[in-house]
């Protein structure tokens, strides 16, 4: 019987490219370490953001990014 060396399984991190659209119209491209679904909210840079939709980029390898806007204040 052959013995095999045990190799620990490590989950590969998922990186999602996002575009944060500020109220003044400025867009900041960044990434988060998890998958985002439409209408999902998350905290970043002291604000609550909401994922809107995934859009294809026209620049740099046509990678898709998720557009995010500030969530409405209660």
N, C-alpha and C positions, 0 to 999 in steps of 0.2 A: 504494500500500500504506500502510495506517495504521500508525503506530508507537504502541505502548502503553508507558506508563511501567511499569517493573518495580517491583512492590511486594513487599517482603520478607515472607515467610510466617513468622509467629511462632505457635508452638503456644500455645493458650490453657491456662492452668493449670487443673487439676481440683481442686476443693476438696471434700473429703468430710467431712461432719459426723460427729463421733464422741462417744460418751459413755464416759468412763473410770470404771469402777466399782472403787473402792478396797476393800481387805479390810475396812475398818471400816463399809462400806455407803455412804459418801459417793460421789456421782456428780458428775463435772466435765465439762461440755459444752465441747468445743473442736473444732478442725478440723485436718486434715492436707492436704498438697498433692498427694495421689495417691489413686488408687482402692484400696480395701482389699477383699480377698476373705476369706471365712470361713476360720478356722484360720491366717491369716497373722499372723506376729509382727513387731513393730517396736519401736524404742527411743523413749521419750519421758519426760521428767521423771525421768531416772535409773532407770527401770524398763523391763523388757521386757513388752510388752503383747501380747495375742492377741485378734484380732477374732473375735467369736462369731456375731453375726447382725445383720441390719438390722431396725430397728423404727420404726414410724411414731410421730411425736411427737404428743401431744395439744395442745401449746401452740404458739403462733407458726407459723401458716401450714401446719401439718401436714407439715413437712419430715421426711424420714426421716433416721435417724442410725444409725450402726453401734455396737453395744454392744461394749466391749472390757474384758477383765479381765486382771489380772496373770498372766503365763505361769508355769507351775509351775517351780520351781527344780530344776535337775538334782541 
